[in-house]
Amino acid sequence: PSLTLARSLNCEPDALLSMPPFDLFVAQISSDSTEARVDAMKKLSIVGEAMGPSDALGKLVPYLNENIANSENDDDDEILLILAGQLAELVPGLIPGHDALPLLPILERLCCVEETVVRDKAVETTNKVVPLLIPVGGKYDDGVAPQFGMLLAASKRLAGADWFTAKVSAAGILPAVYAFWNAHAPKDEDKGETGTGGGGGATEAKREIRVLFKDLSEDDTPMVRRSAARHLGRFVEAVAGLTESAEELIKRGGGQQFPSIVEENKRLVTYELVPIFQALSSDEQDSVRLLAVSCAGSVGCGLAREPGVTAEVVLPVVRGGCSDLSW
């Protein structure tokens, strides 16, 4: 027990030493002292390690979901910000990635709060957790992959929310969700019409994700379009199936070293994402245009860096950005 904990609870020191880690955490996080609650949340990963993976998933995570993330009365943004960061510390050091599904509802809730720094940290943690959701070897004991359905459903809820905050976060996690489907979802012909057990075939699910991103890029709220423009580059890389970012590929250089792109993925980039790129780069908001133009490298890599296509599609956008009077 820390000194802050000892000061926040009206208990004898010996009594604190004998309390289980979870009870100590609950007692401190329920304190009226803001300092004590912040101190408790900063030690979340330590509490989880003391409890062990099984109890952390069975007791600690449900408590966080019910009493912290979903609390209507808790408006302490500092607590939520620390929570979003601490969840990233739990995976995969304590909780294996394929067991981290119970964290997704908490992160989804944090992606909807009004405070920007909390949402950004929640998106960052979500993007860290999503690629780890598949077991080593990609095998499931029961043959079912609930990760796919949960990620698709969460993406739809965030992108279809009434308030702009959730939509801003949706644009930030869709690239990671699409990359997850692209890399791990079984082919439709291998699994029949249901694909992954997530409510539709993999091809249809990925189409839905692309539609969600397109809708965000055309949203009436400038903040949502700005977020779509900020994350457009990563989304193009995910659709193209690139395992390296455009910056890494460009830095590495060498046309012979460039990874091959499946023709279907290149077609999707050409006919679905390039129009989004062109529309955002000519948006009425200068901040949206600036972020869109900065994705030119990713779009070029998504088009397999073919000189003729790049000159026709990407170069005019870059030239337009160079002559933009807003900067």
N, C-alpha and C positions, 0 to 999 in steps of 0.2 A: 504493500500500500504506500502511496506517495504522501508527502506532507500535505499537499492540497486536499487529498482525499480525507486524511485524518482530521483536517480542520473543518471540512464540509459536513462530516457526519458526527452525530452526538453518540459516539461509541468509545469504549475503552480500547486502547492500543492492542491489548491481547485479543479482544474480540474481533478486531479487524484482521489480525494475522490468521485467525482460524476460519474466516469466511471464505467460501468458494469464490473463484475468480468471477463467475457470472453474477453472483449475488453482490459482490463488491461493485461491479460495473453498473448494475441496475440501481443500486443505492446511490451511487455518485451521479449518474446521468439524470436521476430523478431529483437531485438536490435543487434548492432555490438559488444556489450560487452559480452565476454564469461561469466564473473562473473554474469551479469544480467540474461543471459539465463539459467545458472545453478540454480540461485536463483529461477527463474520462474518455472523450472521443478520440483524443490524440493517442491514447493507449489501446485503441480497439484491436489492432493487430496483435499486440502483446497479450491481451485478454484471450483472443482467439487461439493463440499458440498455447496458452496455459490450459485452455479447455480441451484442445485437441480437435481434429477435423470433424469427428462425428458429432460432438456436442456443439461445435461452432455452427454446423449446418442445421442441427436439430433444435437448438435453443437460441443461440445468439442471432443468427440471421432472421428467423421469424420475429424475434423481439424488435429488431431494427426496422423491419418492414411494417409492423403493426403500430409501434409506439414512437418512432422517430420520423421515418420517411413519409408515412401517411397521416401524421398528426396534424389535425386542422388548427391546433392552437400553437404549434411550434413555428414561430417566425424568426428563429435565430439562424440567420444565414451562415454565420461562422460555423455553427455546429454542422449544418448540412454540407458546407464546403469541405470540412475535415472528413466527414463521413464519406463523401465521394472519393476523396483521395485515399482514405484508409481501405476502402473496398478493393482498390487496386493492389494493396499490399497483401491481401489475403490469397490472391490467385497469381501463380500456381504454388507459391511457397507452402501455404497451409491447405488450401482447398484445391484439389486437382481441377484442371480446366473443364473436364467433362462433367464434373459435379457442381459447377458454378451456376447452373440454371436458376437457383433460388435468388441469386443476386440481381437478375435481370429486372424483376418488378421494382426493386428499390431504385436501380439506376434509371428506369423509365420514369419513375415519379420525380427523381431529381432533375431529369431532363426537362421537366415542365415548370419548374419554379421560376419566379420572375427575376431573381438575381442572376445577372449574366455570368459572373465568375463561377457560381455553383453549377449552372448548366454546362459551361465549358469544361469544367473538371469532370462532370458526369459523362459527357460525350467522350472525353479523353479516356476515362476508365472503361467505358463500354467498348471503345475501339481496341483497347488492350485485351479485354476478356473475350470478345467474340471469336478471334482466331484460335483461341485455346479450347473451344467448346467440344472439339472432336477428340475422342480417345486416341492414344497412340495406335497407329495402324488403321484407324477409322472403323473399328468393329464395334458392334453393339451386341450385348448378350441376348437381348430380346428381339433383335432385328428392327427396332423402331428408333427413329431419330427425332425426338421431340424438339431438339434445338432448332430445326428448320422452321417448324410451325410457329414456335414461340417468337423467333426473330421476325418472321414475316408479319405476324399479328401485331407485335409491338411497333414495327415500322408503320403499319397502316394506322394504328391509333395515334401515333405522334404526327404523322403527315396529314391526317384528317382531322386534327384537333381544331376547335373553334378559335383558340387563342394562338397568337403568333409565336409565343415562346417555345411551344412544343414543336412547331414546324421548323423553327430555326435549328433545334437540336436534331430533328429528323434528317435534315440535309447533311448533318455532320456524321451520322451513323450509317446512312444508306450505303456509302462506299464499302465499309467493312462488312455489312450484311450481304451485299451483292458478291463481294470477293469470297465470302464464306460459302455461299451457294455455288459459285462458279467452281471453287476448288474441291468441295466435298460432296455436293449433292449427287446421288446416283443418276445415271442417265435414265430418261423416261422409259426407254425400251427395256431397261433392266428391271424396272419396278412397276411396269404397267401404268395405268392412267394416274394412279395416286402418287407416283414418283417417290417421295420421301416420307410419306405418311403425314405430310404437313398440310393436307387439304388441297393438293393439286400437283401436277407434274412440275419438274424442275424448270422446264422451258417456260411454262405459264407463270410460275412464281417469279422468275427473273424478269419476265415481261412486265409483271405488275410492279416490281421495284423500279424499273425504268420509267414506267408511267408516273409513279409517285414522285420521282425526282423531277420529271418534266413539269408536273403540276406545281411543284415548289418553285421551279425557275420562272413560272408565269404567275406566281401569287401576286395579289394586289398590294401586299405589304412590302415596302422596300427592304425591311430587315430580313425577310424570308428570302427574297431574291438575292440579297447580299450574301447570305449564308450559302445559298446554292452556288453562287459564283465562286465563293471561297473554296468550296469542296468539289467543284466540277472537275478539277484536274485528277483528284484521287478517284472520282467516280469513272472517269474515262479509262484510267489505268485498270480499274476493277473489271469493267466491261470488256476491255481488250484482253484481260487475262494476264497482265504483266505482274510478275512477282517482285519486280524492282520498281522503284519510283522513277519518274522521268528524270529527275535531277541525278540519280545514280547512274541511269543509262547514258545520259548526255555526258556526265563526267567521265564515265568509263570509255565512251567513244568507240570508234571502230565499227564500220557497217557490218563486217563479218561476225562480230560478236553479238550483234543485236538478236534478241530472242525471236523466234518465229511466232507469228500471230495467226491463230486459226482464221480462216477466211470468213467464217460466219461472224466472228467477233469484230473483225475489221468492217464488215458490212454494217453491223449494228452501230459502230462508232460513226461511220460515214453518214448513215441515213437517219439516225435518231439523236446522236449527241452533238454532231457538228452543227445542226440547226439551233440547238440550245446554246452552244458556244457563240454562234453568230448573233443570236438574239440578245444574250446577256452583254456581249461586247458593244452593243449599240443601245443599251438600256438608257432610259431618261435620267437615271441617277448616276452621277460620275463615279461614286464609290463602287457601284456594281460593275461598271465598265472596266474600271481599273483592275478589280479582282479577276474578271473574266479574261482580260487580255493576258494576265500573268499565267493563265493556264495553257498558253499556246504550246509550250514545250510538251506538256502531257498529251495534248490533242495530236501533235505531230508524231509522238511515239505511238499513240493509239492507232494511227494510220500507217504504222510500220515504217515510218520515216521515209516514205517514197517521195523522191524529189518533186515529181510532177504534181502529185496530189497536195503535198505540203505547200508548193508555190501557189496552187489554185485556191486552197482552203484557208491555210494558216497565215500566209504572208500578208494578204489584204487586211486581216484583222490587226496584225502587228503594226502595219503601216498606218492604219486608222488610229490606233492608240498613240502612235508617235506624234500624230498631228492633232490630237485632242486638245482643245483649248482649256480644258478644266484643270490641267496640270502641266 
